[in-house]
Amino acid sequence: MKRMKTMRLMIMSMLLCMSFSFSHGQSIDEKRMDRDLKIAEDILSTLARGDSRSRFYDNVESNYIKDFGVVFNIPQSTFVFTSSSADGRVYQYRGSGAAVIAEPAPAPKPSESSDDERRVIEDKRRVEIKGENLAEQAEDNLKEQMTTFLVDYADLIGQLKPSDRIVVQTSGKSNRIFVSGSNAIKQQSALSAQIVKSDLIAYKQGKLSREEVTGKITFTSDGNGEVEKDLELFATIFSRLYEPDLSSTYYMSSRSIGYTKLDGFGVTFNMKMYSSSSDGGLHTIRTTGESGLTQDQRDEKVNAMYPEFEKTFKENLMDYGRTVKSLKPEESLNFKVRLTECRGCEMPEEIEVTVKGKTLQDYDKGKISREEAVRQVTVKRN
């Protein structure tokens, strides 16, 4: 009997060790993932920028989402201008840079032609792109860049499971206006492409050809221009809450919060928080009005603010998150918040705050109290 009990204990110990080993093997090395994503962001920025020197495309952002995969957001400028130059080239201006998008025909050999004949030849060399063709051309170019990234470079992101997805999408929320001379056309800029990691593995192993793996990429385009108003409204409300005059802790420097929506998963918002401004080596905490602080005094006060920031953030999320009516019960409202810098402080550098749609809906209907709803908000501190 004693021997049987000892055997059971040994088996239970082995199972516990196996369970720990398995869960440990499934964990993500966050530093390595962060490094891989930063490299991937740079690659995608370079591809999206093309021949342009615009810094606009250097703002590519990425999110790793557990049990889903990785999402990349490419910012898109609202206006795209196209013009022809004296040499016949066509230039496209996006953000702060310009790129050649069409080359003229080769110049004919010098001849004894008259001035009128030479002018006719030069006119024939000019390239004209009509306004109605710009939107289609821009989408084709972007699809090509997304495809190149997903097929040739996305496998550099290690630690993803075969079932994880890699998504690349544009992050512009407004209509994009294409202008060429007197021609103009509007088109919604939202475009996304995604592939499953297992397809990339099969391609690298030679089980799929390049043409076959390219065919595995799913493109979706939001051509109807619909924007979920509840998400826009919620982003506006939350950004207003974290302006210096309303926040008692940290604040945002911009009234714009970017977000990513994925069907079946939910919405992820991205925020960057600040706490102070400096002048001549002395610091002012804008939300409290304290000024003339040394670096050490500033850091001590900023570090002490964190518990209150986390508490009020969860409360604000509950009070205003219930305005998001398009969220399904099984989906989540997520925030990735990069916190203000604080040297040698105990506070985290970044937090991920998550609440289920069901929690928001139950609170909105009075099925659970505010305190219970706030307890169901999870915070991961990095």
ABEGO torsion letter per residue (X at the ends): XAAAAAAAAAAAAAAAAAAAAAAAAABBBAAAAAAAAAAAAAAAAAAAAEABABAAAAABBBBBBBGAEBBBBBBBBABBBBBBBAAGBBBBBBEABBBBABBBBBBBBBBABBAAAAAAAAAAABBBBBAAAAAAAAAAAAAAAAAAAAAAAAAABBGBBAABBBBBBBABABBBBBBBEABBBBBBABBBBBBBAAAAAAAAAGABBAAAAAAABBBBBBAAGBBBAAAAAAAAAAAAAABAAABABBBBABABBBBBBBBGAEBBBBBBBBABBBBGGBBBBAAAGBBGBBAAAAAAAAAAAAAAAAAAAAAAAAAAAAABAABBAABBBBBBBBBBBBBGBABBABBBBBBBAAAAAAAAAGABBAAAAAAABBBBBX
